[in-house]
Amino acid sequence: RVADSALVGSGAYVDNEVGGACATGDGDVMQRFVPSYHAVQLMRQGVAPDEACLDAIKRIAKSYPNFTGAVLALDKDGRHGAACHGIESFPYSVMQQGWTDPQVLQIPCLKP
């Protein structure tokens, strides 16, 4: 059995011209929607990382309203965003050149 993280576009996807995204959660559900790939393709069209993640999450929730998961994205200019579903909130960390410590962000998740 191959876990969903190893499937390109599901667990992670990067395009050097655009940015990258990763996903975590109910992999057996999420892998059907290649959320990391979807988020990067939206960013390619000019969508901000947070909105790209939200779109990827909503796309899954439409078919699987009780799934749990999160998508995080970073574009080539350093803008980042995340979206989640099925839990109260989701923390992620950001570190940038010149900072001495990472910043931990907590985003509220969509509810089923």
Jmol script that loads the backbone (N, CA, C; Angstrom):
load data "model"
ATOM      1  N   ARG A   1       0.842  -1.172   0.000  1.00  0.00           N
ATOM      2  CA  ARG A   1       0.000   0.000   0.000  1.00  0.00           C
ATOM      3  C   ARG A   1       0.882   1.228   0.000  1.00  0.00           C
ATOM      4  N   VAL A   2       0.578   2.169  -0.864  1.00  0.00           N
ATOM      5  CA  VAL A   2       1.296   3.440  -0.923  1.00  0.00           C
ATOM      6  C   VAL A   2       0.421   4.490  -0.251  1.00  0.00           C
ATOM      7  N   ALA A   3       0.987   5.188   0.696  1.00  0.00           N
ATOM      8  CA  ALA A   3       0.232   6.244   1.377  1.00  0.00           C
ATOM      9  C   ALA A   3      -0.037   7.399   0.416  1.00  0.00           C
ATOM     10  N   ASP A   4      -1.043   8.191   0.733  1.00  0.00           N
ATOM     11  CA  ASP A   4      -1.437   9.291  -0.143  1.00  0.00           C
ATOM     12  C   ASP A   4      -0.370  10.373  -0.261  1.00  0.00           C
ATOM     13  N   SER A   5       0.483  10.542   0.756  1.00  0.00           N
ATOM     14  CA  SER A   5       1.499  11.598   0.705  1.00  0.00           C
ATOM     15  C   SER A   5       2.441  11.437  -0.471  1.00  0.00           C
ATOM     16  N   ALA A   6       2.683  10.206  -0.871  1.00  0.00           N
ATOM     17  CA  ALA A   6       3.619   9.951  -1.969  1.00  0.00           C
ATOM     18  C   ALA A   6       3.004  10.201  -3.339  1.00  0.00           C
ATOM     19  N   LEU A   7       1.716  10.349  -3.411  1.00  0.00           N
ATOM     20  CA  LEU A   7       1.051  10.565  -4.692  1.00  0.00           C
ATOM     21  C   LEU A   7       1.165  12.034  -5.097  1.00  0.00           C
ATOM     22  N   VAL A   8       1.819  12.279  -6.224  1.00  0.00           N
ATOM     23  CA  VAL A   8       2.049  13.645  -6.681  1.00  0.00           C
ATOM     24  C   VAL A   8       0.723  14.392  -6.799  1.00  0.00           C
ATOM     25  N   GLY A   9       0.684  15.578  -6.202  1.00  0.00           N
ATOM     26  CA  GLY A   9      -0.518  16.403  -6.253  1.00  0.00           C
ATOM     27  C   GLY A   9      -1.455  16.187  -5.097  1.00  0.00           C
ATOM     28  N   SER A  10      -1.288  15.067  -4.412  1.00  0.00           N
ATOM     29  CA  SER A  10      -2.146  14.767  -3.274  1.00  0.00           C
ATOM     30  C   SER A  10      -1.512  15.300  -1.994  1.00  0.00           C
ATOM     31  N   GLY A  11      -0.415  14.682  -1.572  1.00  0.00           N
ATOM     32  CA  GLY A  11       0.263  15.119  -0.356  1.00  0.00           C
ATOM     33  C   GLY A  11       1.033  16.406  -0.542  1.00  0.00           C
ATOM     34  N   ALA A  12       1.637  16.582  -1.713  1.00  0.00           N
ATOM     35  CA  ALA A  12       2.415  17.795  -1.993  1.00  0.00           C
ATOM     36  C   ALA A  12       2.544  17.990  -3.495  1.00  0.00           C
ATOM     37  N   TYR A  13       2.747  19.253  -3.881  1.00  0.00           N
ATOM     38  CA  TYR A  13       2.986  19.570  -5.282  1.00  0.00           C
ATOM     39  C   TYR A  13       3.692  20.919  -5.342  1.00  0.00           C
ATOM     40  N   VAL A  14       4.729  21.007  -6.183  1.00  0.00           N
ATOM     41  CA  VAL A  14       5.478  22.253  -6.337  1.00  0.00           C
ATOM     42  C   VAL A  14       5.726  22.515  -7.815  1.00  0.00           C
ATOM     43  N   ASP A  15       5.557  23.756  -8.203  1.00  0.00           N
ATOM     44  CA  ASP A  15       5.957  24.228  -9.523  1.00  0.00           C
ATOM     45  C   ASP A  15       6.817  25.463  -9.264  1.00  0.00           C
ATOM     46  N   ASN A  16       8.088  25.423  -9.654  1.00  0.00           N
ATOM     47  CA  ASN A  16       9.015  26.512  -9.355  1.00  0.00           C
ATOM     48  C   ASN A  16       8.573  27.860  -9.905  1.00  0.00           C
ATOM     49  N   GLU A  17       7.750  27.871 -10.931  1.00  0.00           N
ATOM     50  CA  GLU A  17       7.280  29.129 -11.504  1.00  0.00           C
ATOM     51  C   GLU A  17       6.100  29.715 -10.736  1.00  0.00           C
ATOM     52  N   VAL A  18       5.494  28.919  -9.856  1.00  0.00           N
ATOM     53  CA  VAL A  18       4.260  29.333  -9.181  1.00  0.00           C
ATOM     54  C   VAL A  18       4.407  29.305  -7.667  1.00  0.00           C
ATOM     55  N   GLY A  19       4.727  28.148  -7.120  1.00  0.00           N
ATOM     56  CA  GLY A  19       4.809  27.939  -5.677  1.00  0.00           C
ATOM     57  C   GLY A  19       4.519  26.488  -5.367  1.00  0.00           C
ATOM     58  N   GLY A  20       4.168  26.223  -4.129  1.00  0.00           N
ATOM     59  CA  GLY A  20       3.910  24.849  -3.725  1.00  0.00           C
ATOM     60  C   GLY A  20       2.787  24.761  -2.721  1.00  0.00           C
ATOM     61  N   ALA A  21       2.310  23.539  -2.530  1.00  0.00           N
ATOM     62  CA  ALA A  21       1.239  23.289  -1.567  1.00  0.00           C
ATOM     63  C   ALA A  21       1.416  21.900  -0.980  1.00  0.00           C
ATOM     64  N   CYS A  22       0.862  21.709   0.201  1.00  0.00           N
ATOM     65  CA  CYS A  22       0.857  20.391   0.829  1.00  0.00           C
ATOM     66  C   CYS A  22      -0.483  20.197   1.522  1.00  0.00           C
ATOM     67  N   ALA A  23      -0.799  18.942   1.784  1.00  0.00           N
ATOM     68  CA  ALA A  23      -2.084  18.619   2.397  1.00  0.00           C
ATOM     69  C   ALA A  23      -1.894  17.564   3.474  1.00  0.00           C
ATOM     70  N   THR A  24      -2.780  17.593   4.447  1.00  0.00           N
ATOM     71  CA  THR A  24      -2.768  16.599   5.511  1.00  0.00           C
ATOM     72  C   THR A  24      -4.209  16.318   5.918  1.00  0.00           C
ATOM     73  N   GLY A  25      -4.448  15.137   6.433  1.00  0.00           N
ATOM     74  CA  GLY A  25      -5.800  14.796   6.872  1.00  0.00           C
ATOM     75  C   GLY A  25      -6.218  13.419   6.423  1.00  0.00           C
ATOM     76  N   ASP A  26      -7.501  13.269   6.129  1.00  0.00           N
ATOM     77  CA  ASP A  26      -8.062  11.995   5.672  1.00  0.00           C
ATOM     78  C   ASP A  26      -7.574  11.706   4.253  1.00  0.00           C
ATOM     79  N   GLY A  27      -6.402  11.120   4.167  1.00  0.00           N
ATOM     80  CA  GLY A  27      -5.748  10.918   2.884  1.00  0.00           C
ATOM     81  C   GLY A  27      -6.525  10.095   1.889  1.00  0.00           C
ATOM     82  N   ASP A  28      -7.227   9.075   2.351  1.00  0.00           N
ATOM     83  CA  ASP A  28      -7.982   8.233   1.423  1.00  0.00           C
ATOM     84  C   ASP A  28      -9.092   9.011   0.728  1.00  0.00           C
ATOM     85  N   VAL A  29      -9.591  10.040   1.385  1.00  0.00           N
ATOM     86  CA  VAL A  29     -10.593  10.914   0.771  1.00  0.00           C
ATOM     87  C   VAL A  29      -9.893  11.995  -0.052  1.00  0.00           C
ATOM     88  N   MET A  30      -8.931  12.656   0.555  1.00  0.00           N
ATOM     89  CA  MET A  30      -8.306  13.815  -0.068  1.00  0.00           C
ATOM     90  C   MET A  30      -7.566  13.478  -1.355  1.00  0.00           C
ATOM     91  N   GLN A  31      -6.942  12.297  -1.422  1.00  0.00           N
ATOM     92  CA  GLN A  31      -6.151  11.954  -2.608  1.00  0.00           C
ATOM     93  C   GLN A  31      -6.987  11.925  -3.884  1.00  0.00           C
ATOM     94  N   ARG A  32      -8.266  11.721  -3.755  1.00  0.00           N
ATOM     95  CA  ARG A  32      -9.150  11.684  -4.929  1.00  0.00           C
ATOM     96  C   ARG A  32      -9.295  13.052  -5.592  1.00  0.00           C
ATOM     97  N   PHE A  33      -8.919  14.096  -4.859  1.00  0.00           N
ATOM     98  CA  PHE A  33      -9.109  15.464  -5.330  1.00  0.00           C
ATOM     99  C   PHE A  33      -7.793  16.189  -5.616  1.00  0.00           C
ATOM    100  N   VAL A  34      -6.665  15.521  -5.470  1.00  0.00           N
ATOM    101  CA  VAL A  34      -5.319  16.107  -5.621  1.00  0.00           C
ATOM    102  C   VAL A  34      -5.293  17.579  -5.171  1.00  0.00           C
ATOM    103  N   PRO A  35      -5.564  17.827  -3.882  1.00  0.00           N
ATOM    104  CA  PRO A  35      -5.723  19.199  -3.401  1.00  0.00           C
ATOM    105  C   PRO A  35      -4.471  20.062  -3.528  1.00  0.00           C
ATOM    106  N   SER A  36      -3.296  19.475  -3.381  1.00  0.00           N
ATOM    107  CA  SER A  36      -2.068  20.265  -3.511  1.00  0.00           C
ATOM    108  C   SER A  36      -1.903  20.757  -4.945  1.00  0.00           C
ATOM    109  N   TYR A  37      -2.112  19.873  -5.887  1.00  0.00           N
ATOM    110  CA  TYR A  37      -2.045  20.250  -7.301  1.00  0.00           C
ATOM    111  C   TYR A  37      -3.100  21.312  -7.617  1.00  0.00           C
ATOM    112  N   HIS A  38      -4.301  21.108  -7.122  1.00  0.00           N
ATOM    113  CA  HIS A  38      -5.397  22.045  -7.379  1.00  0.00           C
ATOM    114  C   HIS A  38      -5.044  23.447  -6.871  1.00  0.00           C
ATOM    115  N   ALA A  39      -4.500  23.535  -5.659  1.00  0.00           N
ATOM    116  CA  ALA A  39      -4.138  24.837  -5.088  1.00  0.00           C
ATOM    117  C   ALA A  39      -3.061  25.527  -5.926  1.00  0.00           C
ATOM    118  N   VAL A  40      -2.060  24.782  -6.363  1.00  0.00           N
ATOM    119  CA  VAL A  40      -0.989  25.373  -7.176  1.00  0.00           C
ATOM    120  C   VAL A  40      -1.534  25.854  -8.521  1.00  0.00           C
ATOM    121  N   GLN A  41      -2.423  25.097  -9.121  1.00  0.00           N
ATOM    122  CA  GLN A  41      -2.997  25.521 -10.399  1.00  0.00           C
ATOM    123  C   GLN A  41      -3.833  26.793 -10.238  1.00  0.00           C
ATOM    124  N   LEU A  42      -4.526  26.927  -9.123  1.00  0.00           N
ATOM    125  CA  LEU A  42      -5.270  28.163  -8.871  1.00  0.00           C
ATOM    126  C   LEU A  42      -4.311  29.337  -8.689  1.00  0.00           C
ATOM    127  N   MET A  43      -3.204  29.111  -7.968  1.00  0.00           N
ATOM    128  CA  MET A  43      -2.218  30.181  -7.804  1.00  0.00           C
ATOM    129  C   MET A  43      -1.625  30.575  -9.160  1.00  0.00           C
ATOM    130  N   ARG A  44      -1.457  29.616 -10.058  1.00  0.00           N
ATOM    131  CA  ARG A  44      -0.961  29.900 -11.407  1.00  0.00           C
ATOM    132  C   ARG A  44      -1.887  30.898 -12.117  1.00  0.00           C
ATOM    133  N   GLN A  45      -3.170  30.830 -11.798  1.00  0.00           N
ATOM    134  CA  GLN A  45      -4.163  31.718 -12.407  1.00  0.00           C
ATOM    135  C   GLN A  45      -4.286  33.051 -11.668  1.00  0.00           C
ATOM    136  N   GLY A  46      -3.444  33.265 -10.642  1.00  0.00           N
ATOM    137  CA  GLY A  46      -3.452  34.522  -9.918  1.00  0.00           C
ATOM    138  C   GLY A  46      -4.224  34.520  -8.615  1.00  0.00           C
ATOM    139  N   VAL A  47      -4.759  33.380  -8.218  1.00  0.00           N
ATOM    140  CA  VAL A  47      -5.500  33.278  -6.959  1.00  0.00           C
ATOM    141  C   VAL A  47      -4.503  33.296  -5.796  1.00  0.00           C
ATOM    142  N   ALA A  48      -4.807  34.041  -4.744  1.00  0.00           N
ATOM    143  CA  ALA A  48      -3.946  34.113  -3.561  1.00  0.00           C
ATOM    144  C   ALA A  48      -3.875  32.747  -2.878  1.00  0.00           C
ATOM    145  N   PRO A  49      -2.751  32.439  -2.213  1.00  0.00           N
ATOM    146  CA  PRO A  49      -2.603  31.127  -1.575  1.00  0.00           C
ATOM    147  C   PRO A  49      -3.732  30.751  -0.614  1.00  0.00           C
ATOM    148  N   ASP A  50      -4.192  31.697   0.216  1.00  0.00           N
ATOM    149  CA  ASP A  50      -5.258  31.348   1.161  1.00  0.00           C
ATOM    150  C   ASP A  50      -6.556  30.995   0.443  1.00  0.00           C
ATOM    151  N   GLU A  51      -6.870  31.732  -0.623  1.00  0.00           N
ATOM    152  CA  GLU A  51      -8.087  31.436  -1.385  1.00  0.00           C
ATOM    153  C   GLU A  51      -7.954  30.133  -2.169  1.00  0.00           C
ATOM    154  N   ALA A  52      -6.753  29.846  -2.657  1.00  0.00           N
ATOM    155  CA  ALA A  52      -6.519  28.589  -3.373  1.00  0.00           C
ATOM    156  C   ALA A  52      -6.722  27.399  -2.435  1.00  0.00           C
ATOM    157  N   CYS A  53      -6.229  27.525  -1.213  1.00  0.00           N
ATOM    158  CA  CYS A  53      -6.404  26.457  -0.222  1.00  0.00           C
ATOM    159  C   CYS A  53      -7.876  26.282   0.128  1.00  0.00           C
ATOM    160  N   LEU A  54      -8.562  27.384   0.328  1.00  0.00           N
ATOM    161  CA  LEU A  54      -9.983  27.324   0.671  1.00  0.00           C
ATOM    162  C   LEU A  54     -10.784  26.659  -0.447  1.00  0.00           C
ATOM    163  N   ASP A  55     -10.462  26.977  -1.684  1.00  0.00           N
ATOM    164  CA  ASP A  55     -11.159  26.357  -2.806  1.00  0.00           C
ATOM    165  C   ASP A  55     -10.917  24.848  -2.827  1.00  0.00           C
ATOM    166  N   ALA A  56      -9.673  24.442  -2.588  1.00  0.00           N
ATOM    167  CA  ALA A  56      -9.349  23.008  -2.575  1.00  0.00           C
ATOM    168  C   ALA A  56     -10.115  22.282  -1.468  1.00  0.00           C
ATOM    169  N   ILE A  57     -10.201  22.899  -0.299  1.00  0.00           N
ATOM    170  CA  ILE A  57     -10.924  22.297   0.832  1.00  0.00           C
ATOM    171  C   ILE A  57     -12.424  22.219   0.536  1.00  0.00           C
ATOM    172  N   LYS A  58     -12.994  23.293   0.016  1.00  0.00           N
ATOM    173  CA  LYS A  58     -14.434  23.300  -0.288  1.00  0.00           C
ATOM    174  C   LYS A  58     -14.787  22.266  -1.351  1.00  0.00           C
ATOM    175  N   ARG A  59     -13.886  22.067  -2.286  1.00  0.00           N
ATOM    176  CA  ARG A  59     -14.110  21.081  -3.350  1.00  0.00           C
ATOM    177  C   ARG A  59     -14.248  19.677  -2.764  1.00  0.00           C
ATOM    178  N   ILE A  60     -13.437  19.366  -1.762  1.00  0.00           N
ATOM    179  CA  ILE A  60     -13.517  18.059  -1.104  1.00  0.00           C
ATOM    180  C   ILE A  60     -14.778  17.982  -0.244  1.00  0.00           C
ATOM    181  N   ALA A  61     -15.030  19.036   0.537  1.00  0.00           N
ATOM    182  CA  ALA A  61     -16.168  19.050   1.466  1.00  0.00           C
ATOM    183  C   ALA A  61     -17.510  18.914   0.755  1.00  0.00           C
ATOM    184  N   LYS A  62     -17.569  19.357  -0.484  1.00  0.00           N
ATOM    185  CA  LYS A  62     -18.811  19.238  -1.245  1.00  0.00           C
ATOM    186  C   LYS A  62     -19.216  17.768  -1.405  1.00  0.00           C
ATOM    187  N   SER A  63     -18.243  16.892  -1.598  1.00  0.00           N
ATOM    188  CA  SER A  63     -18.518  15.460  -1.763  1.00  0.00           C
ATOM    189  C   SER A  63     -18.409  14.672  -0.469  1.00  0.00           C
ATOM    190  N   TYR A  64     -17.559  15.145   0.448  1.00  0.00           N
ATOM    191  CA  TYR A  64     -17.317  14.447   1.719  1.00  0.00           C
ATOM    192  C   TYR A  64     -17.434  15.444   2.871  1.00  0.00           C
ATOM    193  N   PRO A  65     -18.649  15.791   3.268  1.00  0.00           N
ATOM    194  CA  PRO A  65     -18.847  16.836   4.274  1.00  0.00           C
ATOM    195  C   PRO A  65     -18.297  16.517   5.657  1.00  0.00           C
ATOM    196  N   ASN A  66     -17.968  15.268   5.938  1.00  0.00           N
ATOM    197  CA  ASN A  66     -17.447  14.916   7.262  1.00  0.00           C
ATOM    198  C   ASN A  66     -15.949  14.641   7.275  1.00  0.00           C
ATOM    199  N   PHE A  67     -15.240  14.989   6.204  1.00  0.00           N
ATOM    200  CA  PHE A  67     -13.806  14.714   6.183  1.00  0.00           C
ATOM    201  C   PHE A  67     -13.060  15.711   7.067  1.00  0.00           C
ATOM    202  N   THR A  68     -11.862  15.340   7.455  1.00  0.00           N
ATOM    203  CA  THR A  68     -10.972  16.205   8.228  1.00  0.00           C
ATOM    204  C   THR A  68      -9.696  16.401   7.429  1.00  0.00           C
ATOM    205  N   GLY A  69      -9.293  17.656   7.260  1.00  0.00           N
ATOM    206  CA  GLY A  69      -8.059  17.896   6.529  1.00  0.00           C
ATOM    207  C   GLY A  69      -7.694  19.357   6.433  1.00  0.00           C
ATOM    208  N   ALA A  70      -6.480  19.593   5.930  1.00  0.00           N
ATOM    209  CA  ALA A  70      -5.977  20.951   5.746  1.00  0.00           C
ATOM    210  C   ALA A  70      -5.094  20.999   4.504  1.00  0.00           C
ATOM    211  N   VAL A  71      -5.059  22.161   3.881  1.00  0.00           N
ATOM    212  CA  VAL A  71      -4.182  22.422   2.744  1.00  0.00           C
ATOM    213  C   VAL A  71      -3.423  23.708   3.047  1.00  0.00           C
ATOM    214  N   LEU A  72      -2.114  23.694   2.807  1.00  0.00           N
ATOM    215  CA  LEU A  72      -1.260  24.860   3.008  1.00  0.00           C
ATOM    216  C   LEU A  72      -0.577  25.177   1.691  1.00  0.00           C
ATOM    217  N   ALA A  73      -0.375  26.474   1.403  1.00  0.00           N
ATOM    218  CA  ALA A  73       0.271  26.858   0.147  1.00  0.00           C
ATOM    219  C   ALA A  73       1.183  28.061   0.352  1.00  0.00           C
ATOM    220  N   LEU A  74       2.188  28.138  -0.513  1.00  0.00           N
ATOM    221  CA  LEU A  74       3.162  29.225  -0.508  1.00  0.00           C
ATOM    222  C   LEU A  74       3.461  29.561  -1.964  1.00  0.00           C
ATOM    223  N   ASP A  75       3.310  30.834  -2.331  1.00  0.00           N
ATOM    224  CA  ASP A  75       3.625  31.172  -3.718  1.00  0.00           C
ATOM    225  C   ASP A  75       5.084  31.601  -3.840  1.00  0.00           C
ATOM    226  N   LYS A  76       5.544  31.800  -5.063  1.00  0.00           N
ATOM    227  CA  LYS A  76       6.955  32.093  -5.310  1.00  0.00           C
ATOM    228  C   LYS A  76       7.383  33.438  -4.735  1.00  0.00           C
ATOM    229  N   ASP A  77       6.431  34.284  -4.380  1.00  0.00           N
ATOM    230  CA  ASP A  77       6.734  35.581  -3.791  1.00  0.00           C
ATOM    231  C   ASP A  77       6.711  35.557  -2.269  1.00  0.00           C
ATOM    232  N   GLY A  78       6.480  34.384  -1.682  1.00  0.00           N
ATOM    233  CA  GLY A  78       6.503  34.246  -0.229  1.00  0.00           C
ATOM    234  C   GLY A  78       5.165  34.430   0.459  1.00  0.00           C
ATOM    235  N   ARG A  79       4.108  34.672  -0.305  1.00  0.00           N
ATOM    236  CA  ARG A  79       2.778  34.767   0.315  1.00  0.00           C
ATOM    237  C   ARG A  79       2.313  33.362   0.659  1.00  0.00           C
ATOM    238  N   HIS A  80       1.696  33.217   1.799  1.00  0.00           N
ATOM    239  CA  HIS A  80       1.268  31.895   2.260  1.00  0.00           C
ATOM    240  C   HIS A  80      -0.189  31.929   2.679  1.00  0.00           C
ATOM    241  N   GLY A  81      -0.758  30.743   2.793  1.00  0.00           N
ATOM    242  CA  GLY A  81      -2.135  30.628   3.239  1.00  0.00           C
ATOM    243  C   GLY A  81      -2.461  29.187   3.551  1.00  0.00           C
ATOM    244  N   ALA A  82      -3.563  28.998   4.215  1.00  0.00           N
ATOM    245  CA  ALA A  82      -4.008  27.650   4.578  1.00  0.00           C
ATOM    246  C   ALA A  82      -5.514  27.662   4.761  1.00  0.00           C
ATOM    247  N   ALA A  83      -6.088  26.487   4.684  1.00  0.00           N
ATOM    248  CA  ALA A  83      -7.515  26.298   4.956  1.00  0.00           C
ATOM    249  C   ALA A  83      -7.681  24.896   5.514  1.00  0.00           C
ATOM    250  N   CYS A  84      -8.720  24.707   6.319  1.00  0.00           N
ATOM    251  CA  CYS A  84      -8.927  23.401   6.950  1.00  0.00           C
ATOM    252  C   CYS A  84     -10.417  23.127   7.115  1.00  0.00           C
ATOM    253  N   HIS A  85     -10.713  21.876   7.447  1.00  0.00           N
ATOM    254  CA  HIS A  85     -12.105  21.446   7.555  1.00  0.00           C
ATOM    255  C   HIS A  85     -12.204  20.323   8.577  1.00  0.00           C
ATOM    256  N   GLY A  86     -13.275  20.348   9.343  1.00  0.00           N
ATOM    257  CA  GLY A  86     -13.595  19.220  10.209  1.00  0.00           C
ATOM    258  C   GLY A  86     -13.000  19.239  11.600  1.00  0.00           C
ATOM    259  N   ILE A  87     -12.185  20.238  11.913  1.00  0.00           N
ATOM    260  CA  ILE A  87     -11.641  20.412  13.260  1.00  0.00           C
ATOM    261  C   ILE A  87     -11.841  21.879  13.638  1.00  0.00           C
ATOM    262  N   GLU A  88     -11.590  22.209  14.884  1.00  0.00           N
ATOM    263  CA  GLU A  88     -11.812  23.575  15.358  1.00  0.00           C
ATOM    264  C   GLU A  88     -10.878  24.578  14.675  1.00  0.00           C
ATOM    265  N   SER A  89      -9.584  24.276  14.695  1.00  0.00           N
ATOM    266  CA  SER A  89      -8.599  25.177  14.097  1.00  0.00           C
ATOM    267  C   SER A  89      -7.364  24.375  13.699  1.00  0.00           C
ATOM    268  N   PHE A  90      -6.484  25.011  12.934  1.00  0.00           N
ATOM    269  CA  PHE A  90      -5.284  24.330  12.445  1.00  0.00           C
ATOM    270  C   PHE A  90      -4.093  25.275  12.563  1.00  0.00           C
ATOM    271  N   PRO A  91      -3.032  24.853  13.265  1.00  0.00           N
ATOM    272  CA  PRO A  91      -1.843  25.700  13.375  1.00  0.00           C
ATOM    273  C   PRO A  91      -0.825  25.370  12.279  1.00  0.00           C
ATOM    274  N   TYR A  92      -0.143  26.393  11.811  1.00  0.00           N
ATOM    275  CA  TYR A  92       1.007  26.166  10.938  1.00  0.00           C
ATOM    276  C   TYR A  92       2.046  27.248  11.211  1.00  0.00           C
ATOM    277  N   SER A  93       3.281  26.956  10.887  1.00  0.00           N
ATOM    278  CA  SER A  93       4.392  27.861  11.183  1.00  0.00           C
ATOM    279  C   SER A  93       4.953  28.473   9.914  1.00  0.00           C
ATOM    280  N   VAL A  94       5.410  29.718  10.042  1.00  0.00           N
ATOM    281  CA  VAL A  94       6.024  30.436   8.932  1.00  0.00           C
ATOM    282  C   VAL A  94       7.355  30.995   9.411  1.00  0.00           C
ATOM    283  N   MET A  95       8.375  30.864   8.577  1.00  0.00           N
ATOM    284  CA  MET A  95       9.692  31.419   8.880  1.00  0.00           C
ATOM    285  C   MET A  95      10.178  32.146   7.641  1.00  0.00           C
ATOM    286  N   GLN A  96      10.707  33.346   7.824  1.00  0.00           N
ATOM    287  CA  GLN A  96      11.219  34.115   6.696  1.00  0.00           C
ATOM    288  C   GLN A  96      12.639  34.577   6.982  1.00  0.00           C
ATOM    289  N   GLN A  97      13.364  34.832   5.916  1.00  0.00           N
ATOM    290  CA  GLN A  97      14.727  35.313   6.045  1.00  0.00           C
ATOM    291  C   GLN A  97      14.732  36.593   6.872  1.00  0.00           C
ATOM    292  N   GLY A  98      15.651  36.662   7.814  1.00  0.00           N
ATOM    293  CA  GLY A  98      15.758  37.835   8.663  1.00  0.00           C
ATOM    294  C   GLY A  98      15.025  37.704   9.989  1.00  0.00           C
ATOM    295  N   TRP A  99      14.135  36.745  10.099  1.00  0.00           N
ATOM    296  CA  TRP A  99      13.441  36.516  11.364  1.00  0.00           C
ATOM    297  C   TRP A  99      14.319  35.644  12.252  1.00  0.00           C
ATOM    298  N   THR A 100      14.210  35.832  13.548  1.00  0.00           N
ATOM    299  CA  THR A 100      14.949  34.969  14.473  1.00  0.00           C
ATOM    300  C   THR A 100      14.106  33.788  14.937  1.00  0.00           C
ATOM    301  N   ASP A 101      12.802  33.940  14.883  1.00  0.00           N
ATOM    302  CA  ASP A 101      11.902  32.870  15.322  1.00  0.00           C
ATOM    303  C   ASP A 101      10.752  32.705  14.330  1.00  0.00           C
ATOM    304  N   PRO A 102      10.236  31.493  14.222  1.00  0.00           N
ATOM    305  CA  PRO A 102       9.072  31.291  13.357  1.00  0.00           C
ATOM    306  C   PRO A 102       7.816  31.893  13.983  1.00  0.00           C
ATOM    307  N   GLN A 103       6.878  32.212  13.146  1.00  0.00           N
ATOM    308  CA  GLN A 103       5.574  32.697  13.593  1.00  0.00           C
ATOM    309  C   GLN A 103       4.594  31.536  13.470  1.00  0.00           C
ATOM    310  N   VAL A 104       3.852  31.263  14.532  1.00  0.00           N
ATOM    311  CA  VAL A 104       2.848  30.203  14.504  1.00  0.00           C
ATOM    312  C   VAL A 104       1.486  30.853  14.301  1.00  0.00           C
ATOM    313  N   LEU A 105       0.826  30.453  13.234  1.00  0.00           N
ATOM    314  CA  LEU A 105      -0.499  30.981  12.912  1.00  0.00           C
ATOM    315  C   LEU A 105      -1.551  29.922  13.194  1.00  0.00           C
ATOM    316  N   GLN A 106      -2.699  30.342  13.647  1.00  0.00           N
ATOM    317  CA  GLN A 106      -3.810  29.438  13.954  1.00  0.00           C
ATOM    318  C   GLN A 106      -4.995  29.892  13.114  1.00  0.00           C
ATOM    319  N   ILE A 107      -5.459  29.031  12.206  1.00  0.00           N
ATOM    320  CA  ILE A 107      -6.587  29.417  11.364  1.00  0.00           C
ATOM    321  C   ILE A 107      -7.842  28.662  11.792  1.00  0.00           C
ATOM    322  N   PRO A 108      -9.001  29.311  11.743  1.00  0.00           N
ATOM    323  CA  PRO A 108     -10.254  28.602  12.037  1.00  0.00           C
ATOM    324  C   PRO A 108     -10.618  27.707  10.857  1.00  0.00           C
ATOM    325  N   CYS A 109     -11.204  26.570  11.148  1.00  0.00           N
ATOM    326  CA  CYS A 109     -11.564  25.607  10.100  1.00  0.00           C
ATOM    327  C   CYS A 109     -13.047  25.690   9.758  1.00  0.00           C
ATOM    328  N   LEU A 110     -13.358  25.254   8.542  1.00  0.00           N
ATOM    329  CA  LEU A 110     -14.753  25.109   8.140  1.00  0.00           C
ATOM    330  C   LEU A 110     -15.356  23.934   8.894  1.00  0.00           C
ATOM    331  N   LYS A 111     -16.600  24.042   9.223  1.00  0.00           N
ATOM    332  CA  LYS A 111     -17.297  22.971   9.944  1.00  0.00           C
ATOM    333  C   LYS A 111     -18.103  22.125   8.966  1.00  0.00           C
ATOM    334  N   PRO A 112     -18.262  20.837   9.291  1.00  0.00           N
ATOM    335  CA  PRO A 112     -19.104  19.980   8.433  1.00  0.00           C
ATOM    336  C   PRO A 112     -20.548  20.451   8.430  1.00  0.00           C
TER     337      PRO A 112
END
end "model"
wireframe off; spacefill off
backbone 0.3
color backbone group
